Amino acid sequence: QLQASGGGLVQPGGSLRLSCAASGSIFSINVMGWYRQAPEKQRELVATITSGGSTNYADSVKGRFTISRDNAKNTVYLEMNSLKPEDMAVYYCNTDLRPTMFSRIQNYWGQGTNFTVSS
């Protein structure tokens, strides 16, 4: 399962760090990522990172957000800087992992975490 944390209240222009840890039976983890969904909008990609460290970002967050991962802890992070009110959404972590050596790759979603950008 995936457990996300790090939401809260932040001022415009402020920073926040989200974390998401994978637990349970894990043989290997491929891509880990963050998606977000604002009210009445579709879920959208924020950033992804491969097991080798290659990253991909949505244009709207490039230069402000940084995704990273700790493979030893099966954890992915999202460092968010220069936050704007339009960044407010429920943020979901997502991963492709193989539970056992003999399993096929499966996709998992975290439960979501959100934050408020307000002065």
C-alpha positions in Angstrom: 0.0 0.0 0.0 1.0 3.6 -0.3 0.8 6.1 2.5 1.1 9.8 1.7 1.7 12.6 4.2 2.8 16.2 4.3 -0.4 18.3 3.7 -1.2 21.4 5.7 -1.6 25.2 5.4 1.0 27.3 3.6 1.2 30.9 2.4 1.4 31.9 -1.2 5.0 31.6 -2.3 5.7 29.1 0.5 7.0 25.6 0.4 5.8 22.2 1.4 7.1 18.7 1.1 4.9 15.6 0.5 6.1 12.1 1.2 4.7 8.7 0.1 5.9 5.4 1.4 5.2 2.1 -0.2 4.9 -0.9 2.2 3.9 -4.5 2.1 5.3 -7.1 -0.2 7.7 -5.4 -2.6 10.2 -7.0 -4.9 10.9 -4.0 -7.0 9.5 -0.6 -7.7 9.6 1.0 -11.2 8.1 4.4 -11.7 6.9 6.5 -8.7 4.9 9.6 -9.2 2.5 12.3 -8.0 -0.8 13.3 -9.5 -3.3 15.9 -8.4 -7.0 16.5 -8.7 -8.6 19.9 -8.0 -12.3 20.1 -7.4 -14.3 19.5 -10.6 -11.2 18.9 -12.6 -9.6 15.7 -13.9 -6.7 14.1 -12.2 -3.5 15.3 -13.8 0.2 14.3 -13.8 2.4 16.4 -11.6 5.8 14.5 -11.7 7.2 11.1 -12.1 10.6 9.5 -11.4 12.0 6.2 -12.6 14.0 3.8 -10.5 17.1 5.2 -12.2 16.2 8.7 -11.3 14.9 10.1 -14.5 12.2 12.7 -13.9 9.3 14.2 -15.8 7.3 17.2 -14.8 4.1 18.9 -15.8 4.8 22.3 -17.4 2.8 24.0 -14.7 5.2 22.9 -12.0 8.6 22.9 -13.8 11.1 24.9 -11.9 9.0 25.0 -8.7 8.5 21.3 -7.8 11.2 18.6 -7.4 10.4 14.9 -7.2 12.9 12.6 -5.6 12.9 9.1 -4.2 14.7 7.0 -1.6 14.9 3.5 -3.0 16.0 2.0 0.3 12.9 3.4 2.0 10.6 2.8 -0.9 9.6 6.4 -0.6 8.9 9.2 -3.0 9.0 12.9 -2.2 7.6 16.0 -3.8 9.3 19.3 -2.8 7.0 22.1 -3.7 8.3 25.7 -3.8 6.7 29.0 -4.8 3.3 27.6 -4.1 0.2 29.2 -5.7 -3.5 29.0 -4.9 -3.9 27.1 -8.2 -1.6 24.3 -6.8 -4.3 23.4 -4.3 -5.7 20.0 -5.0 -5.7 16.5 -3.6 -2.3 15.0 -4.3 -2.1 11.3 -5.0 1.1 9.2 -5.2 1.2 6.4 -7.6 3.6 3.6 -8.3 4.3 0.6 -10.5 5.7 -2.2 -8.5 6.3 -5.9 -8.5 5.2 -7.5 -5.2 7.2 -10.7 -5.7 9.8 -11.9 -8.1 7.1 -13.9 -10.0 4.5 -11.2 -10.0 3.6 -9.0 -12.9 4.0 -5.2 -12.5 1.0 -3.8 -10.7 -0.2 -0.2 -10.3 -1.1 1.3 -6.9 -2.6 4.6 -5.8 -2.1 6.3 -2.4 -5.1 7.7 -0.4 -4.4 11.3 -1.3 -3.2 14.3 0.8 -4.1 17.9 0.3 -3.0 21.3 1.5 -4.3 24.9 1.5 -2.5 27.9 0.0 -3.8 30.9 1.8 -2.5 34.1 3.4 
